[in-house]
């Protein structure tokens, strides 16, 4: 048992902010099992729950140098697990909805090659334009549109304001609309 395991959460967080691996390990050992149980209860899947908790701790370590907590580390970790779990559930629902839609489409036998080609070209163009966004703008946009995070969740995750998130997403949408509309002009 290390000397760090006897420290309070506040003391561990102070050491963690300095990049102390032993403090991180102590926090990990203290909270991993309860966070896993919390995620497992919501997801009902061992592997997904483990992935969620591992992602949370990976993010915690990456942010440790600039970590600013307004709550206890316990609250921070529980909130992060809850948010990540809800995102995982939303992604699963989106995937299920997409697969159901695809199955209905196949059942109806409506398949138009030209439309599919245009559709895939459009998807490629959108992905290309998203990749061309400035890195921070792209990260915020993808967290919003691909991961389904709320402005507040993104702001908390990146330690920025809700207003900054909203403005960044609006700017990204303007850029994408301008680029995609030029694609349609060329297409039609």
N, C-alpha and C positions, 0 to 999 in steps of 0.2 A: 504494500500500500504506500503510495507516494505521499510526500508532505503536502502536495497540492490538494489531495482529496479531503483534507481537513479544513481547507479554506472556505470562506463563504462565497456565495455566487458573485457578490460585488467584487471581492478580492480577485476571484478568478477572471472576471471580465476585465479588470484593470490590467492583469498580466496578459490576457489574450490580446488586448489592444496594443500591447507592445510586441506582439508576434510570438509570444511564448508558447511553444508546442506542448509543454507539459500542462499548462493551464487549459489549453484546448482539449487535450486528452482527458483531463479530469472532468471537464464539462461534458464531453462525449460519453464518458463512462457513467456519469451521474444521470444523464437524461436520455440516452439512446433507447433503453428498454421501454420506458414509459411513452416516449414519442412514437416508437414502433407500434406499441399496443394501441395508441390513439389513432394512428393512421390505419392500422389493420382493422380496427373496429369500423371505421368509415368506409374503407375500400373492400373489405372482405376478400383480400387477396394478399398472401404473404409476400410475394415477389414485388408487387407494386408498392406495398407499404414499405418494404425495405428500401426500394429505390427512392421513394419520397424522402425518407429520413436521411439517407446517404446524401441526397442532393442538398438538403437543408444544411447538413454539417459541412459539406464541401463549400457551399456559399458562405457559411459562417467563417470558415477559415480564410477564404479569399477576401472577405470584407474585414477581417480582423484588424488590419492596420488602421482603417478609417471608421471603425465601428462606433456608432453613437447610439446608445440605447436610451429611450425615454421611459422604458418599463424595465421590469426584471428580465434576466436572461431566460427564466422559465416562461414567462409570458411571451417573450419574443419568439422563443422556439415553438411553443404551442400554436401561436398565431401563424407562424411560417408553415408549420405542418398542416394546419387547417386550410390555409390558402392553397398550398401546393396540392393537397388532397382534392380540394374542390376543383382545381384546374385539371387534375387527372380525371376526375369524374366527368367534367365537361368535355374533355378531349375524347373520352370513351363514348359519350353520348353522340358527339359529332361524327365519330367514326361509324357508330351503329346507324345513325341517320343516313349517312352517305351510302353505306352498304345496302340499306333497305331501299333507298332511292335507286341505286344501281340495279338491284334485283327487279324492281318494278319496271324500270326502263327495259331490261332484258326480256321480261315477260311480255311487254307490249310489242316488242319486235320493231320499235322505232329506232332505226339506226341510219343516220344520214352521214355518209363519209365526209362530204364537204363541210358540214357543220362541225363534225368532230375535229377535222383538221384546223379549222378556224378557232375552235374552242381551245385546242391544245396550243396553237400558236399564241393565242391571247394569254393563256396561263404562263407560258414560257416568257412572254414579254413582261407580264406583271412581275414575275419572279426576278427577271433581269433588272427591271427598274427598281425593285425593292433592294436588290443587291447593290445598286448604284447609289443608294441614299448614303449620306454621311453616316459613319459608324454609330454614333449615339442616337441619331434620328432613326436609323434602321432598327436598332435594339429596342427602342421604345415602341416603334410601330409594330414590330413582330410580337412583342410582349402583349400588345393590345389586340392585334388582329389574329395572330396565329395561336397564341397561348390563351387568349380570352380573358386576360387580366383587366380588372377595372383600373381607372386612372389612379385611384387611391392606392391600390395594391402595387402598381408600378412605381408610384411616388415613394412608397415605403421601401420597396425593394431597392431602388436606386438612390434613396436618400435625397430626393428632390421634391419640389412642391407639386400638388395636383395641377395647378395652373400651368406650370412648365410642361407637364405631361400633355395636357390638353392642347396647348399651343404647338408643341412639337408634332403631335399626331395630325393636327389641322394642316401644318406646313407640309408634312409628308403626303397627305392626301392631295393637296394642291399640286405638288410636284408630280405625283403619280397620275393624277387626272390629266395634266398637261401632256405628259409623255404618252399615255394610253390613247388620248384623243388624237394625237398625231399618228399613232398606229392605225386607228380606225380610218383616218383620212386616207392613208396609203392603201389600206385594205379595200375600201369601197370607193 
